[in-house]
Amino acid sequence: MWFNYISRVHSTCYATINEDCSFNAHKRLDLDFDKTQKCVEDSFSQPKERWASSTCSNSIIDVEIAYWKEFGTNIYPSVVINKKTYRGQIEPLSVFNAICASF
């Protein structure tokens, strides 16, 4: 669902991904926009009108930042295999071989 959504948003919204664009992508893909909105709202430490405040945090973003710091994956796209950042070519066969080699 995530990849379908992101693909749809980027192909139709270009550089302006906003709530209207997201709503239209949800509708087109038959996804529950209200459920997504609730998830977004619940991830912030303060109400929507205070999201821009420097004292407001976001639990999902905080987890991602910690992950980046731990594994050095702040370059996209990144792949982590068995808690180690993969440092090879990001193409299917190379990543597949690295995953298989990790077993």
C-alpha positions in Angstrom: 0.0 0.0 0.0 2.8 2.4 0.9 4.6 2.1 -2.4 1.4 2.4 -4.4 0.5 5.5 -2.4 3.9 7.1 -2.8 4.1 6.3 -6.5 0.6 7.8 -7.0 1.4 11.0 -5.0 4.7 11.6 -6.8 3.2 11.0 -10.2 0.3 13.3 -9.7 1.3 16.0 -7.2 4.9 16.7 -8.3 6.6 19.0 -5.9 3.5 20.0 -3.9 2.4 17.1 -1.7 -0.4 18.5 0.4 -3.5 17.3 2.2 -5.7 17.6 -1.0 -3.2 15.6 -3.0 -2.9 13.0 -0.4 -6.7 12.7 -0.1 -7.0 12.2 -3.9 -4.3 9.5 -3.9 -6.1 7.7 -1.0 -9.4 7.9 -2.9 -7.9 6.7 -6.2 -6.2 3.7 -4.4 -9.3 3.0 -2.2 -7.3 3.7 1.1 -8.9 5.0 4.3 -7.9 8.7 4.5 -9.4 9.2 7.9 -7.4 6.3 9.3 -4.2 7.8 7.9 -5.1 11.3 9.3 -5.7 9.8 12.7 -2.3 8.1 12.6 -0.6 11.4 11.6 -2.5 13.3 14.3 -1.7 10.7 17.0 2.1 10.8 16.1 2.4 14.5 17.2 2.9 15.5 20.9 0.6 18.5 20.6 -2.6 19.5 18.8 -2.5 20.4 15.0 -2.5 24.1 15.6 0.8 23.7 17.6 2.7 21.4 15.1 5.0 24.2 14.0 6.0 24.9 17.6 9.6 24.1 18.5 8.4 22.2 21.5 6.2 19.9 19.4 7.7 16.5 18.6 6.6 13.6 16.3 7.1 10.1 17.6 7.4 8.5 14.1 10.0 11.1 12.9 11.9 10.7 16.2 12.2 7.0 15.7 13.4 7.5 12.1 16.0 10.0 13.3 17.3 7.6 15.9 17.4 4.8 13.3 19.5 7.1 10.9 21.9 7.9 13.7 22.3 4.3 14.7 22.7 2.8 11.2 24.0 5.8 9.1 21.1 5.5 6.7 20.5 9.2 6.1 21.1 8.7 2.3 18.2 7.5 0.3 17.6 4.9 -0.7 19.3 2.9 2.1 19.1 -0.8 3.0 19.8 -2.2 6.4 20.4 -6.0 6.7 20.7 -7.6 10.1 21.2 -4.2 11.7 24.1 -3.3 9.3 23.9 -0.6 6.7 24.4 -2.1 3.2 27.1 -0.2 1.3 26.8 -1.7 -2.2 24.9 -0.9 -5.4 21.2 -0.3 -4.7 19.9 -2.5 -7.5 17.8 -5.6 -7.1 20.4 -8.3 -7.8 23.1 -6.8 -5.6 20.7 -6.3 -2.7 19.2 -9.8 -3.2 22.7 -11.3 -3.1 23.6 -9.3 0.1 20.4 -10.5 1.8 21.1 -14.1 0.8 24.7 -13.8 1.9 23.6 -12.6 5.3 21.9 -15.9 6.0 
